[in-house]
Structures are given as C-alpha cells and as structure tokens.
C-alpha cells in the first residue's frame, strides 16, 4: 500500500491559477445571446411575479432584453413549465406559434428578471474528467467517471457562498430527459440547459480516494452544497439534440477574464454513452456524509427532469498537486506524522499553499458563463 501511494503522489504535477486565455469580456458581451430558429430548437425562459410563473418562448435576446411569446396568452391557458407544454402541444405546433402570435401575446422582459427556466429534481448524474484536457491538468490519467450530485438547482443570477472551503467553478452543459427513460432508450427529444458545477475542492480532496480518483469517492460531498448548481437563463429543446450539441462552445469568465473555453464535442462521452454508463452503475453506491447514495434510477427508469451533466473542460482553478507539495507531504509523514496517511499530508500541503496564494474564488468575485443558443449564468460569490 505504501509503495502504491508513493508512486501516485511522487508523479509529476503542476498547479497554476493563471488563465490559459488572454481574453477579456467586452462591455455588454453577456447581454446578448444568439437564439436558434424554431425549426432548429425551441427556446424557453421563465418569469415569476406574485408567485405566478410565466413561460416565454424566446425569439430574440439582445442588449439585456428577452423578446418572445407568452405561452399562456398564446394558448389561452395557464402555462408555467416548458416540459409540460412541450409534452402537451408537441414540437411542430410550438415551432409555429411565434409566427401566428398576436400582439397581446408578445412580451419583452429584462433578462435579469429571468428565473430558473424549468422545474428540476434534486438528484443528478454528474460526470468527471470527460474532457481529456481537464483530465490532463488534474494529473489523472484515467477517466471519465460518474457520481451523484445531490442539490436543488438555483437560478441564473443566484449568489454562491464560499463556505469554509476552496470554491472552484466548472462550466457544463446538461441534458434533461423530458420523460422517464428506460434502459437502452434513445429519446426523440431531450432538453438542454447550461450549469455551473461549483465545487468545494478542499472537502473533495480530503475525501477522495488517492489510489483511484475515478471511483468518484468524495465528489458527491465536495459538489453537493446549497447554491452549488445554478443553471442557465434558457431551457432549449432541439429538434436534433445530437447535432445541436455539436455546435456548442462552452465559455466561463471570472471578473471578466476568460478561464474556460472548449467545444462540447471535445467531450469523450456524449449523451448516448452517458445514459449507458449511468445504467452500468445503477448498483454502485457512494458515501455522502455517512449515507450511501446512488445514481438517480427509480422504478427502472432515469427520472424525467434529472440533469445529466457533461463534465467540464480544462481551465478550472484546481490543476493538480505539485511535486513540491507531494515531497512536503511525504516528509511530514516520515518526520513523525504516521497517525495520518501520506495522501492526507500531501493534501494539507496543497490546501495551505492554495490559501496563502488566494487562488480560489473569494467574496466579491463574479463568475459568468455565456453560451450562444443556451443563455447565460452570472453569479456573485458571497461569504
């Protein structure tokens, strides 16, 4: 065991909090989003006032204003959730609504008034190391892998607390089943929404399995805390979700500086593979604060409204543990720290360095995700 641990923690590593991109967001850059034509995808947003939610079929998103059709007015009945109206009306009828809607159904709203665009569950399928460049910067050769993320989603402009750990960001795209999915089922339509998979790196590192990081041990606990899953301003149902996803480019900024950028097509496991891998792990359990938790499969179905998350590309704050930190951890163990494992000492060294360098998100930081056709997320970090 000691030999295996030494081999892992003495392998080369490099840590850097610097962005790989020399790009700063232009003023107003996040206030406009290209909206897909209804023939390609249906785009929904949601407003809420006095406890009443309104679903807007979006036709234009420019200069901080969202324009579209109020589906309650257009259909003559109450509509408060885009999945419900899609299942009732179908793709073709909804695609034709913008052309035939009268002025009473037209609406323009400030995009800052948009709330969480669709009702979701609180148990999701999360993916680690699905982008090879992210696996490389993390210092882990194996991947991808899955684990449960157990948290309620929040809206696109919700604040995110730092807590007592090391707060990291992860831009991701999520697929959303519109109906429960049986094993092997390939649905005709899936929803798409962007999200930020915030992570407490300190808590994750203290619970990870250093000999097999791809077991997913520690990831559920390090990624499941209130506010850790804000989702985008738009909910999109493409006509062909495979072709639509291939065109998406993920972008994340911190205080206006680009930190992450990658096409979604760089992911190793696409949606069909992610569904298959979810079923392959249906009997596995992960520890979450002393409880055994599993991937969300109920009554032999993946429940509707479950997020199936893509994983994140490179550019996160955590970018592996350095050789110096590994040596210091080993030295601490040799010099009498035998009551704790070598990996625990190494993690201590990493955390001390990270806190002293101040490389993780701090109160007052602003994290923005902007993806054409999928909308935006902007979160301020709070204590």
TORMARLO-516905 format. One record per residue (C-alpha): residue number from 1; residue in three letters; x, y negated, z. Coordinates in nm, 2 decimals, always signed. Last residue first. Layout:
<pts>
{resi NUM resn Ala X X Y Y Z Z}
...
</pts>
This chain:
<pts>
{resi 383 resn Unk X -1.92 Y -3.48 Z +0.22}
{resi 382 resn Unk X -2.06 Y -3.58 Z -0.12}
{resi 381 resn Unk X -1.95 Y -3.49 Z -0.47}
{resi 380 resn Unk X -2.15 Y -3.68 Z -0.74}
{resi 379 resn Unk X -2.31 Y -3.46 Z -1.00}
{resi 378 resn Unk X -2.38 Y -3.52 Z -1.37}
{resi 377 resn Unk X -2.53 Y -3.25 Z -1.58}
{resi 376 resn Unk X -2.61 Y -3.29 Z -1.95}
{resi 375 resn Unk X -2.81 Y -3.17 Z -2.25}
{resi 374 resn Unk X -2.81 Y -2.84 Z -2.43}
{resi 373 resn Unk X -2.81 Y -2.94 Z -2.80}
{resi 372 resn Unk X -2.47 Y -3.10 Z -2.77}
{resi 371 resn Unk X -2.30 Y -3.01 Z -2.44}
{resi 370 resn Unk X -2.21 Y -3.27 Z -2.18}
{resi 369 resn Unk X -2.10 Y -3.17 Z -1.83}
{resi 368 resn Unk X -2.01 Y -3.44 Z -1.58}
{resi 367 resn Unk X -1.84 Y -3.43 Z -1.24}
{resi 366 resn Unk X -1.82 Y -3.75 Z -1.04}
{resi 365 resn Unk X -1.58 Y -3.76 Z -0.74}
{resi 364 resn Unk X -1.69 Y -3.97 Z -0.45}
{resi 363 resn Unk X -1.64 Y -3.70 Z -0.19}
{resi 362 resn Unk X -1.34 Y -3.49 Z -0.30}
{resi 361 resn Unk X -1.29 Y -3.22 Z -0.56}
{resi 360 resn Unk X -0.97 Y -3.02 Z -0.53}
{resi 359 resn Unk X -0.61 Y -3.14 Z -0.59}
{resi 358 resn Unk X -0.55 Y -3.31 Z -0.26}
{resi 357 resn Unk X -0.18 Y -3.22 Z -0.27}
{resi 356 resn Unk X -0.18 Y -3.15 Z +0.11}
{resi 355 resn Unk X -0.50 Y -2.95 Z +0.09}
{resi 354 resn Unk X -0.38 Y -2.75 Z -0.21}
{resi 353 resn Unk X -0.04 Y -2.68 Z -0.04}
{resi 352 resn Unk X -0.20 Y -2.56 Z +0.28}
{resi 351 resn Unk X -0.45 Y -2.34 Z +0.09}
{resi 350 resn Unk X -0.18 Y -2.18 Z -0.12}
{resi 349 resn Unk X +0.03 Y -2.10 Z +0.18}
{resi 348 resn Unk X -0.26 Y -1.95 Z +0.37}
{resi 347 resn Unk X -0.35 Y -1.74 Z +0.07}
{resi 346 resn Unk X +0.00 Y -1.60 Z +0.08}
{resi 345 resn Unk X -0.03 Y -1.52 Z +0.45}
{resi 344 resn Unk X -0.36 Y -1.34 Z +0.38}
{resi 343 resn Unk X -0.20 Y -1.15 Z +0.09}
{resi 342 resn Unk X +0.08 Y -1.03 Z +0.32}
{resi 341 resn Unk X -0.17 Y -0.88 Z +0.57}
{resi 340 resn Unk X -0.22 Y -1.01 Z +0.92}
{resi 339 resn Unk X -0.11 Y -0.88 Z +1.25}
{resi 338 resn Unk X +0.24 Y -0.84 Z +1.10}
{resi 337 resn Unk X +0.31 Y -1.21 Z +1.11}
{resi 336 resn Unk X +0.65 Y -1.15 Z +1.27}
{resi 335 resn Unk X +0.91 Y -1.30 Z +1.04}
{resi 334 resn Unk X +0.85 Y -1.05 Z +0.76}
{resi 333 resn Unk X +0.48 Y -1.16 Z +0.73}
{resi 332 resn Unk X +0.57 Y -1.53 Z +0.71}
{resi 331 resn Unk X +0.84 Y -1.45 Z +0.46}
{resi 330 resn Unk X +0.59 Y -1.27 Z +0.23}
{resi 329 resn Unk X +0.36 Y -1.57 Z +0.25}
{resi 328 resn Unk X +0.65 Y -1.80 Z +0.17}
{resi 327 resn Unk X +0.75 Y -1.59 Z -0.13}
{resi 326 resn Unk X +0.40 Y -1.58 Z -0.26}
{resi 325 resn Unk X +0.37 Y -1.96 Z -0.23}
{resi 324 resn Unk X +0.69 Y -2.01 Z -0.41}
{resi 323 resn Unk X +0.58 Y -1.77 Z -0.69}
{resi 322 resn Unk X +0.28 Y -1.99 Z -0.74}
{resi 321 resn Unk X -0.08 Y -1.88 Z -0.69}
{resi 320 resn Unk X -0.32 Y -1.90 Z -0.99}
{resi 319 resn Unk X -0.48 Y -2.19 Z -1.17}
{resi 318 resn Unk X -0.75 Y -2.32 Z -0.94}
{resi 317 resn Unk X -0.87 Y -2.66 Z -1.06}
{resi 316 resn Unk X -1.05 Y -2.51 Z -1.35}
{resi 315 resn Unk X -0.92 Y -2.58 Z -1.70}
{resi 314 resn Unk X -0.98 Y -2.25 Z -1.87}
{resi 313 resn Unk X -1.32 Y -2.13 Z -1.99}
{resi 312 resn Unk X -1.62 Y -2.04 Z -1.76}
{resi 311 resn Unk X -1.84 Y -1.74 Z -1.72}
{resi 310 resn Unk X -2.15 Y -1.68 Z -1.94}
{resi 309 resn Unk X -2.41 Y -1.67 Z -1.67}
{resi 308 resn Unk X -2.73 Y -1.45 Z -1.69}
{resi 307 resn Unk X -2.97 Y -1.67 Z -1.51}
{resi 306 resn Unk X -3.28 Y -1.48 Z -1.40}
{resi 305 resn Unk X -3.61 Y -1.64 Z -1.51}
{resi 304 resn Unk X -3.76 Y -1.30 Z -1.61}
{resi 303 resn Unk X -3.65 Y -1.01 Z -1.39}
{resi 302 resn Unk X -3.39 Y -0.75 Z -1.51}
{resi 301 resn Unk X -3.62 Y -0.45 Z -1.51}
{resi 300 resn Unk X -3.62 Y -0.10 Z -1.37}
{resi 299 resn Unk X -3.86 Y -0.20 Z -1.09}
{resi 298 resn Unk X -3.62 Y -0.49 Z -0.99}
{resi 297 resn Unk X -3.27 Y -0.55 Z -1.11}
{resi 296 resn Unk X -3.09 Y -0.85 Z -0.98}
{resi 295 resn Unk X -2.73 Y -0.75 Z -0.92}
{resi 294 resn Unk X -2.68 Y -0.61 Z -0.58}
{resi 293 resn Unk X -2.62 Y -0.73 Z -0.22}
{resi 292 resn Unk X -2.49 Y -0.55 Z +0.09}
{resi 291 resn Unk X -2.51 Y -0.79 Z +0.39}
{resi 290 resn Unk X -2.22 Y -0.89 Z +0.61}
{resi 289 resn Unk X -2.18 Y -1.24 Z +0.47}
{resi 288 resn Unk X -2.22 Y -1.12 Z +0.12}
{resi 287 resn Unk X -2.07 Y -0.77 Z +0.06}
{resi 286 resn Unk X -2.11 Y -0.64 Z -0.29}
{resi 285 resn Unk X -2.31 Y -0.34 Z -0.40}
{resi 284 resn Unk X -2.30 Y -0.13 Z -0.72}
{resi 283 resn Unk X -2.60 Y +0.08 Z -0.84}
{resi 282 resn Unk X -2.71 Y -0.16 Z -1.12}
{resi 281 resn Unk X -2.35 Y -0.19 Z -1.25}
{resi 280 resn Unk X -2.40 Y -0.03 Z -1.59}
{resi 279 resn Unk X -2.73 Y -0.22 Z -1.62}
{resi 278 resn Unk X -2.55 Y -0.56 Z -1.59}
{resi 277 resn Unk X -2.28 Y -0.44 Z -1.83}
{resi 276 resn Unk X -2.54 Y -0.38 Z -2.10}
{resi 275 resn Unk X -2.70 Y -0.72 Z -2.05}
{resi 274 resn Unk X -2.36 Y -0.89 Z -2.06}
{resi 273 resn Unk X -2.28 Y -0.70 Z -2.38}
{resi 272 resn Unk X -2.59 Y -0.82 Z -2.55}
{resi 271 resn Unk X -2.52 Y -1.18 Z -2.43}
{resi 270 resn Unk X -2.17 Y -1.21 Z -2.55}
{resi 269 resn Unk X -1.87 Y -1.05 Z -2.36}
{resi 268 resn Unk X -1.53 Y -1.18 Z -2.47}
{resi 267 resn Unk X -1.62 Y -1.55 Z -2.45}
{resi 266 resn Unk X -1.44 Y -1.76 Z -2.72}
{resi 265 resn Unk X -1.78 Y -1.80 Z -2.90}
{resi 264 resn Unk X -1.88 Y -2.05 Z -2.63}
{resi 263 resn Unk X -1.64 Y -2.30 Z -2.78}
{resi 262 resn Unk X -1.40 Y -2.44 Z -2.53}
{resi 261 resn Unk X -1.33 Y -2.77 Z -2.34}
{resi 260 resn Unk X -1.25 Y -2.81 Z -1.97}
{resi 259 resn Unk X -1.09 Y -3.10 Z -1.78}
{resi 258 resn Unk X -1.18 Y -3.41 Z -1.98}
{resi 257 resn Unk X -1.13 Y -3.73 Z -1.77}
{resi 256 resn Unk X -1.44 Y -3.94 Z -1.70}
{resi 255 resn Unk X -1.42 Y -3.90 Z -1.32}
{resi 254 resn Unk X -1.41 Y -3.52 Z -1.37}
{resi 253 resn Unk X -1.52 Y -3.41 Z -1.72}
{resi 252 resn Unk X -1.66 Y -3.08 Z -1.85}
{resi 251 resn Unk X -1.71 Y -2.97 Z -2.21}
{resi 250 resn Unk X -1.85 Y -2.64 Z -2.35}
{resi 249 resn Unk X -1.89 Y -2.62 Z -2.73}
{resi 248 resn Unk X -2.20 Y -2.45 Z -2.87}
{resi 247 resn Unk X -2.22 Y -2.33 Z -3.23}
{resi 246 resn Unk X -2.20 Y -1.95 Z -3.16}
{resi 245 resn Unk X -2.49 Y -1.99 Z -2.91}
{resi 244 resn Unk X -2.74 Y -2.08 Z -3.18}
{resi 243 resn Unk X -2.65 Y -1.78 Z -3.40}
{resi 242 resn Unk X -2.71 Y -1.54 Z -3.11}
{resi 241 resn Unk X -3.02 Y -1.72 Z -2.98}
{resi 240 resn Unk X -3.20 Y -1.70 Z -3.32}
{resi 239 resn Unk X -3.52 Y -1.91 Z -3.30}
{resi 238 resn Unk X -3.36 Y -2.09 Z -3.01}
{resi 237 resn Unk X -3.54 Y -2.16 Z -2.67}
{resi 236 resn Unk X -3.37 Y -2.46 Z -2.50}
{resi 235 resn Unk X -3.41 Y -2.59 Z -2.15}
{resi 234 resn Unk X -3.28 Y -2.94 Z -2.11}
{resi 233 resn Unk X -3.14 Y -3.15 Z -1.82}
{resi 232 resn Unk X -2.88 Y -2.90 Z -1.72}
{resi 231 resn Unk X -2.85 Y -2.68 Z -1.41}
{resi 230 resn Unk X -2.70 Y -2.75 Z -1.07}
{resi 229 resn Unk X -2.58 Y -2.43 Z -0.90}
{resi 228 resn Unk X -2.36 Y -2.48 Z -0.59}
{resi 227 resn Unk X -2.60 Y -2.71 Z -0.41}
{resi 226 resn Unk X -2.66 Y -2.48 Z -0.12}
{resi 225 resn Unk X -2.40 Y -2.20 Z -0.11}
{resi 224 resn Unk X -2.34 Y -1.89 Z -0.32}
{resi 223 resn Unk X -2.01 Y -1.91 Z -0.50}
{resi 222 resn Unk X -1.75 Y -1.81 Z -0.25}
{resi 221 resn Unk X -1.99 Y -1.55 Z -0.09}
{resi 220 resn Unk X -2.07 Y -1.39 Z -0.43}
{resi 219 resn Unk X -1.71 Y -1.40 Z -0.54}
{resi 218 resn Unk X -1.56 Y -1.23 Z -0.23}
{resi 217 resn Unk X -1.54 Y -0.89 Z -0.39}
{resi 216 resn Unk X -1.59 Y -0.92 Z -0.77}
{resi 215 resn Unk X -1.41 Y -0.59 Z -0.83}
{resi 214 resn Unk X -1.21 Y -0.79 Z -1.08}
{resi 213 resn Unk X -0.98 Y -0.92 Z -0.81}
{resi 212 resn Unk X -0.85 Y -0.56 Z -0.76}
{resi 211 resn Unk X -0.54 Y -0.54 Z -0.54}
{resi 210 resn Unk X -0.60 Y -0.89 Z -0.39}
{resi 209 resn Unk X -0.96 Y -0.80 Z -0.30}
{resi 208 resn Unk X -1.11 Y -1.15 Z -0.25}
{resi 207 resn Unk X -1.24 Y -1.26 Z +0.09}
{resi 206 resn Unk X -1.00 Y -1.54 Z +0.19}
{resi 205 resn Unk X -0.96 Y -1.64 Z -0.18}
{resi 204 resn Unk X -1.33 Y -1.69 Z -0.22}
{resi 203 resn Unk X -1.37 Y -1.90 Z +0.10}
{resi 202 resn Unk X -1.08 Y -2.12 Z +0.00}
{resi 201 resn Unk X -1.20 Y -2.15 Z -0.36}
{resi 200 resn Unk X -1.55 Y -2.27 Z -0.27}
{resi 199 resn Unk X -1.70 Y -2.26 Z -0.61}
{resi 198 resn Unk X -1.94 Y -2.47 Z -0.82}
{resi 197 resn Unk X -2.10 Y -2.28 Z -1.12}
{resi 196 resn Unk X -2.21 Y -2.58 Z -1.32}
{resi 195 resn Unk X -2.50 Y -2.50 Z -1.55}
{resi 194 resn Unk X -2.62 Y -2.52 Z -1.91}
{resi 193 resn Unk X -2.95 Y -2.38 Z -2.01}
{resi 192 resn Unk X -3.05 Y -2.12 Z -2.28}
{resi 191 resn Unk X -3.38 Y -1.93 Z -2.32}
{resi 190 resn Unk X -3.40 Y -1.60 Z -2.48}
{resi 189 resn Unk X -3.61 Y -1.48 Z -2.78}
{resi 188 resn Unk X -3.65 Y -1.16 Z -2.97}
{resi 187 resn Unk X -3.54 Y -0.96 Z -2.67}
{resi 186 resn Unk X -3.29 Y -0.68 Z -2.71}
{resi 185 resn Unk X -3.40 Y -0.41 Z -2.47}
{resi 184 resn Unk X -3.13 Y -0.15 Z -2.37}
{resi 183 resn Unk X -3.26 Y -0.13 Z -2.01}
{resi 182 resn Unk X -3.59 Y -0.31 Z -1.97}
{resi 181 resn Unk X -3.61 Y -0.69 Z -1.96}
{resi 180 resn Unk X -3.86 Y -0.89 Z -1.76}
{resi 179 resn Unk X -4.00 Y -1.18 Z -1.97}
{resi 178 resn Unk X -3.85 Y -1.51 Z -2.07}
{resi 177 resn Unk X -3.49 Y -1.39 Z -2.00}
{resi 176 resn Unk X -3.26 Y -1.69 Z -1.93}
{resi 175 resn Unk X -2.92 Y -1.71 Z -2.09}
{resi 174 resn Unk X -2.67 Y -1.93 Z -1.90}
{resi 173 resn Unk X -2.40 Y -2.16 Z -2.03}
{resi 172 resn Unk X -2.10 Y -2.24 Z -1.80}
{resi 171 resn Unk X -1.89 Y -2.53 Z -1.68}
{resi 170 resn Unk X -1.69 Y -2.43 Z -1.37}
{resi 169 resn Unk X -1.61 Y -2.67 Z -1.08}
{resi 168 resn Unk X -1.40 Y -2.63 Z -0.77}
{resi 167 resn Unk X -1.45 Y -2.73 Z -0.40}
{resi 166 resn Unk X -1.18 Y -2.63 Z -0.15}
{resi 165 resn Unk X -1.35 Y -2.55 Z +0.18}
{resi 164 resn Unk X -1.52 Y -2.75 Z +0.46}
{resi 163 resn Unk X -1.83 Y -2.85 Z +0.28}
{resi 162 resn Unk X -1.77 Y -3.03 Z -0.05}
{resi 161 resn Unk X -2.14 Y -3.11 Z -0.09}
{resi 160 resn Unk X -2.29 Y -3.14 Z -0.45}
{resi 159 resn Unk X -2.53 Y -3.42 Z -0.53}
{resi 158 resn Unk X -2.83 Y -3.34 Z -0.76}
{resi 157 resn Unk X -2.82 Y -3.51 Z -1.11}
{resi 156 resn Unk X -2.90 Y -3.21 Z -1.33}
{resi 155 resn Unk X -3.15 Y -3.04 Z -1.09}
{resi 154 resn Unk X -3.08 Y -2.77 Z -0.84}
{resi 153 resn Unk X -3.07 Y -2.39 Z -0.88}
{resi 152 resn Unk X -3.15 Y -2.17 Z -0.58}
{resi 151 resn Unk X -2.86 Y -1.95 Z -0.47}
{resi 150 resn Unk X -2.75 Y -1.59 Z -0.48}
{resi 149 resn Unk X -2.48 Y -1.53 Z -0.74}
{resi 148 resn Unk X -2.44 Y -1.16 Z -0.80}
{resi 147 resn Unk X -2.11 Y -1.02 Z -0.95}
{resi 146 resn Unk X -1.98 Y -0.93 Z -1.29}
{resi 145 resn Unk X -1.64 Y -0.85 Z -1.45}
{resi 144 resn Unk X -1.43 Y -0.96 Z -1.74}
{resi 143 resn Unk X -1.15 Y -0.88 Z -1.69}
{resi 142 resn Unk X -0.79 Y -0.77 Z -1.62}
{resi 141 resn Unk X -0.47 Y -0.96 Z -1.65}
{resi 140 resn Unk X -0.53 Y -1.19 Z -1.35}
{resi 139 resn Unk X -0.30 Y -1.50 Z -1.31}
{resi 138 resn Unk X -0.59 Y -1.74 Z -1.30}
{resi 137 resn Unk X -0.45 Y -1.94 Z -1.60}
{resi 136 resn Unk X -0.45 Y -1.62 Z -1.80}
{resi 135 resn Unk X -0.81 Y -1.52 Z -1.71}
{resi 134 resn Unk X -0.92 Y -1.87 Z -1.80}
{resi 133 resn Unk X -0.75 Y -1.84 Z -2.14}
{resi 132 resn Unk X -0.92 Y -1.50 Z -2.20}
{resi 131 resn Unk X -1.27 Y -1.63 Z -2.14}
{resi 130 resn Unk X -1.50 Y -1.38 Z -1.96}
{resi 129 resn Unk X -1.29 Y -1.40 Z -1.64}
{resi 128 resn Unk X -1.58 Y -1.37 Z -1.41}
{resi 127 resn Unk X -1.95 Y -1.34 Z -1.49}
{resi 126 resn Unk X -2.25 Y -1.42 Z -1.27}
{resi 125 resn Unk X -2.59 Y -1.24 Z -1.28}
{resi 124 resn Unk X -2.85 Y -1.44 Z -1.08}
{resi 123 resn Unk X -3.06 Y -1.42 Z -0.77}
{resi 122 resn Unk X -3.26 Y -1.74 Z -0.67}
{resi 121 resn Unk X -3.52 Y -1.73 Z -0.94}
{resi 120 resn Unk X -3.59 Y -2.00 Z -1.20}
{resi 119 resn Unk X -3.86 Y -2.26 Z -1.28}
{resi 118 resn Unk X -3.76 Y -2.47 Z -1.58}
{resi 117 resn Unk X -3.63 Y -2.82 Z -1.66}
{resi 116 resn Unk X -3.48 Y -2.91 Z -1.32}
{resi 115 resn Unk X -3.57 Y -3.28 Z -1.31}
{resi 114 resn Unk X -3.54 Y -3.56 Z -1.57}
{resi 113 resn Unk X -3.58 Y -3.91 Z -1.43}
{resi 112 resn Unk X -3.22 Y -4.00 Z -1.51}
{resi 111 resn Unk X -3.31 Y -3.93 Z -1.88}
{resi 110 resn Unk X -3.53 Y -4.24 Z -1.88}
{resi 109 resn Unk X -3.85 Y -4.15 Z -2.04}
{resi 108 resn Unk X -4.03 Y -4.19 Z -2.37}
{resi 107 resn Unk X -4.36 Y -4.01 Z -2.44}
{resi 106 resn Unk X -4.58 Y -3.94 Z -2.74}
{resi 105 resn Unk X -4.90 Y -3.75 Z -2.66}
{resi 104 resn Unk X -5.13 Y -4.05 Z -2.68}
{resi 103 resn Unk X -4.96 Y -4.15 Z -3.01}
{resi 102 resn Unk X -5.09 Y -3.83 Z -3.18}
{resi 101 resn Unk X -4.90 Y -3.51 Z -3.22}
{resi 100 resn Unk X -4.90 Y -3.34 Z -3.56}
{resi 99 resn Unk X -4.53 Y -3.35 Z -3.65}
{resi 98 resn Unk X -4.42 Y -3.28 Z -3.29}
{resi 97 resn Unk X -4.65 Y -2.98 Z -3.25}
{resi 96 resn Unk X -4.52 Y -2.77 Z -3.54}
{resi 95 resn Unk X -4.25 Y -2.59 Z -3.35}
{resi 94 resn Unk X -4.49 Y -2.52 Z -3.07}
{resi 93 resn Unk X -4.72 Y -2.33 Z -3.30}
{resi 92 resn Unk X -4.44 Y -2.13 Z -3.45}
{resi 91 resn Unk X -4.26 Y -2.03 Z -3.13}
{resi 90 resn Unk X -4.56 Y -1.89 Z -2.94}
{resi 89 resn Unk X -4.85 Y -2.06 Z -2.76}
{resi 88 resn Unk X -4.89 Y -1.86 Z -2.44}
{resi 87 resn Unk X -4.54 Y -1.72 Z -2.40}
{resi 86 resn Unk X -4.39 Y -2.06 Z -2.49}
{resi 85 resn Unk X -4.63 Y -2.24 Z -2.25}
{resi 84 resn Unk X -4.53 Y -2.02 Z -1.96}
{resi 83 resn Unk X -4.16 Y -2.05 Z -2.04}
{resi 82 resn Unk X -4.18 Y -2.43 Z -2.06}
{resi 81 resn Unk X -4.34 Y -2.48 Z -1.72}
{resi 80 resn Unk X -4.59 Y -2.75 Z -1.61}
{resi 79 resn Unk X -4.85 Y -2.76 Z -1.88}
{resi 78 resn Unk X -5.20 Y -2.87 Z -1.78}
{resi 77 resn Unk X -5.45 Y -2.86 Z -2.07}
{resi 76 resn Unk X -5.53 Y -3.06 Z -2.38}
{resi 75 resn Unk X -5.25 Y -2.92 Z -2.59}
{resi 74 resn Unk X -5.09 Y -3.24 Z -2.70}
{resi 73 resn Unk X -5.16 Y -3.42 Z -2.37}
{resi 72 resn Unk X -5.03 Y -3.14 Z -2.16}
{resi 71 resn Unk X -4.74 Y -3.09 Z -2.40}
{resi 70 resn Unk X -4.61 Y -3.44 Z -2.36}
{resi 69 resn Unk X -4.43 Y -3.49 Z -2.69}
{resi 68 resn Unk X -4.08 Y -3.63 Z -2.73}
{resi 67 resn Unk X -3.83 Y -3.90 Z -2.65}
{resi 66 resn Unk X -3.55 Y -3.90 Z -2.40}
{resi 65 resn Unk X -3.37 Y -4.23 Z -2.32}
{resi 64 resn Unk X -3.02 Y -4.26 Z -2.19}
{resi 63 resn Unk X -2.89 Y -4.41 Z -2.51}
{resi 62 resn Unk X -3.02 Y -4.12 Z -2.72}
{resi 61 resn Unk X -3.21 Y -3.80 Z -2.67}
{resi 60 resn Unk X -3.47 Y -3.73 Z -2.95}
{resi 59 resn Unk X -3.73 Y -3.46 Z -3.02}
{resi 58 resn Unk X -3.79 Y -3.32 Z -2.68}
{resi 57 resn Unk X -4.09 Y -3.11 Z -2.60}
{resi 56 resn Unk X -4.18 Y -3.27 Z -2.26}
{resi 55 resn Unk X -4.32 Y -3.06 Z -1.97}
{resi 54 resn Unk X -4.49 Y -3.26 Z -1.70}
{resi 53 resn Unk X -4.47 Y -3.18 Z -1.33}
{resi 52 resn Unk X -4.71 Y -3.31 Z -1.07}
{resi 51 resn Unk X -4.60 Y -3.36 Z -0.70}
{resi 50 resn Unk X -4.65 Y -3.74 Z -0.72}
{resi 49 resn Unk X -4.42 Y -3.76 Z -1.02}
{resi 48 resn Unk X -4.21 Y -3.49 Z -1.19}
{resi 47 resn Unk X -4.06 Y -3.49 Z -1.54}
{resi 46 resn Unk X -3.94 Y -3.19 Z -1.74}
{resi 45 resn Unk X -3.74 Y -3.13 Z -2.05}
{resi 44 resn Unk X -3.78 Y -2.89 Z -2.34}
{resi 43 resn Unk X -3.60 Y -2.81 Z -2.66}
{resi 42 resn Unk X -3.74 Y -2.57 Z -2.92}
{resi 41 resn Unk X -3.47 Y -2.43 Z -3.15}
{resi 40 resn Unk X -3.37 Y -2.40 Z -3.52}
{resi 39 resn Unk X -3.70 Y -2.49 Z -3.69}
{resi 38 resn Unk X -3.77 Y -2.74 Z -3.41}
{resi 37 resn Unk X -3.45 Y -2.93 Z -3.51}
{resi 36 resn Unk X -3.18 Y -2.92 Z -3.25}
{resi 35 resn Unk X -3.13 Y -3.23 Z -3.03}
{resi 34 resn Unk X -2.79 Y -3.41 Z -3.03}
{resi 33 resn Unk X -2.74 Y -3.55 Z -2.69}
{resi 32 resn Unk X -2.69 Y -3.92 Z -2.60}
{resi 31 resn Unk X -2.62 Y -4.07 Z -2.26}
{resi 30 resn Unk X -2.30 Y -3.88 Z -2.19}
{resi 29 resn Unk X -2.09 Y -4.10 Z -2.41}
{resi 28 resn Unk X -2.22 Y -4.42 Z -2.26}
{resi 27 resn Unk X -1.87 Y -4.56 Z -2.21}
{resi 26 resn Unk X -1.61 Y -4.33 Z -2.38}
{resi 25 resn Unk X -1.50 Y -4.02 Z -2.20}
{resi 24 resn Unk X -1.13 Y -3.99 Z -2.15}
{resi 23 resn Unk X -0.91 Y -3.74 Z -2.34}
{resi 22 resn Unk X -0.56 Y -3.62 Z -2.30}
{resi 21 resn Unk X -0.65 Y -3.26 Z -2.24}
{resi 20 resn Unk X -0.46 Y -3.00 Z -2.04}
{resi 19 resn Unk X -0.58 Y -3.16 Z -1.72}
{resi 18 resn Unk X -0.34 Y -3.16 Z -1.43}
{resi 17 resn Unk X -0.42 Y -2.96 Z -1.12}
{resi 16 resn Unk X -0.14 Y -2.72 Z -1.18}
{resi 15 resn Unk X -0.05 Y -2.38 Z -1.03}
{resi 14 resn Unk X +0.18 Y -2.13 Z -1.18}
{resi 13 resn Unk X +0.23 Y -1.76 Z -1.13}
{resi 12 resn Unk X +0.49 Y -1.49 Z -1.18}
{resi 11 resn Unk X +0.43 Y -1.15 Z -1.00}
{resi 10 resn Unk X +0.55 Y -1.14 Z -0.64}
{resi 9 resn Unk X +0.20 Y -1.11 Z -0.51}
{resi 8 resn Unk X +0.09 Y -0.81 Z -0.71}
{resi 7 resn Unk X +0.41 Y -0.61 Z -0.68}
{resi 6 resn Unk X +0.43 Y -0.68 Z -0.31}
{resi 5 resn Unk X +0.08 Y -0.56 Z -0.25}
{resi 4 resn Unk X +0.14 Y -0.24 Z -0.44}
{resi 3 resn Unk X +0.45 Y -0.17 Z -0.24}
{resi 2 resn Unk X +0.28 Y -0.25 Z +0.09}
{resi 1 resn Unk X +0.00 Y +0.00 Z +0.00}
</pts>
